[in-house]
Amino acid sequence: LAALAVTFALYALMPHPVALGIALVAGGATIAPALTLENNMVGRIAPVTMLNEAYTWVITVAVAFTAVGGSVSGLIVDQPGGVPWAFLFAGAAVGVAAVVAGLPSGSIARADARAAARIDRTLAATSGS
């Protein structure tokens, strides 16, 4: 997420559309790993019986925040010289998400620790059988 935040912020510095196009291709390379990690985390953290609901919530939240971000960015772009600021807004929003997701004592870390313990218990139970 941090790499994605940086690429969004860099878009604001692109001097012309060709440079922006090249930067967008490079930035796209950061999106795929971020989505892969996100889906991997959901599959690891969510209980097996709730995977469908967990993936649905991930998509729901992503679509909702995309709508909010698009609305705010639209207001920013409508201002004189607003395009670079809209990219900086997107970079800042993703940067905040990266910080929250990376908190060592945050909810993601706690859920991952519980998932690791659950996996360890399952492995111990199967190897003991």
N, C-alpha and C positions, 0 to 999 in steps of 0.2 A: 504494500500500500504506500509505503514511503516513496518508492521509486515512481509509482504512478502519480503521486502528489507533485514530485519534482518535475515530471514531464508536463503536467498541466501548467505549472508555473512557467516553464520554459516556453510554452506556446505564446505567452504574452510578449516575449522578446523577439519573435520572428519578424524580420523586416519586410517580407513580401510573401505572397501566396505560395510560391514554389518552395521556399524555405519552410513554411508552415506545413506544406504537404509532406515534405521529408520528415519533419519532426513528428507529424501525426503517425507516419508509418513506424518510426522508432518508438513512439509512445504506445502504439498498439501492441508492441512486443511485451510491454509490461502488464497489459490487461489480462492476457491469457494465463500467465502464472498466478496472478492475484485471484482470478476466478477459480483456477484449479485448487489452490490452497483453501479458498473459502468452501468449496464443495467437499473437499477432503475433511476439513474441520467439522462440517455439519454431519457428515457420515460417521465420523469418529465420536463426536460428542452426543449426538441424539440417540436415545434408546432405539433399538431395532424396530420396536412396535410403533414408533412415532416418526420414522424417517420421512414418509410422505408429507406429513404435516410440517416437519422441520424444513424441508426443501421449499415447501409452499410459502412459509413465513419468510425465508431468505429472499425469494423472488418478490413477495409482496412489499417487503421493506425496501428492496432495491428500486422497484417501480415507484413507490411513494416518494422516496428521497430524490429520485431522478426528476419527478414532476416538480417537487419543491425547488430543486436546484435549477431546473430549466426556467421556472417562473422568475426566480431571483436573478438568474443570469440575463434573462430577457429584459428585465428592468434596468440592469446595469448596462447592457449593450445599447439600449435606447438613449443613453446619455452620451454627450460628446466625448469621444475618445474612450468609450466604454468597453470596446472589445478586449483590449489587454487586461482590463480590470476583471472582466468576466472569467478569463482564464485563471487569473490570480485567485479569484473567489473559489473556483473549482479546485485549484491546488490546495488552498487553505482548508477547504472542507474535507478533502481526502486526507490531508495531513493530520487534521484533528482525529479522523477515524483511525489512522495508523497509530497515533499515540494512545488512543483509548484501547485499541485492539492489542497493543503491545505491553500494556501495564502488567507487571509481573504478579500483582495481587488482584488483578481485575477478574471480571466474571468469565472471560474466555479462558484464562489460565486456571481458574478454579474448576470450570467444567472439564477442561482437558485433564486435569489431575484426577477428577472423579472417573473420567472415561478410562484413563490408564489403569486405575485401580480395578475397575470393572473388568477390563481385558485381562489383567493379571490374575484375578480370581477365576475367571473362566478358563484360562490356560492351566492354572493349578488344578482346577477341578477335572479337566480333561486328561491331564497327564497322570493324575492320581487314580483314574478309573481303570 
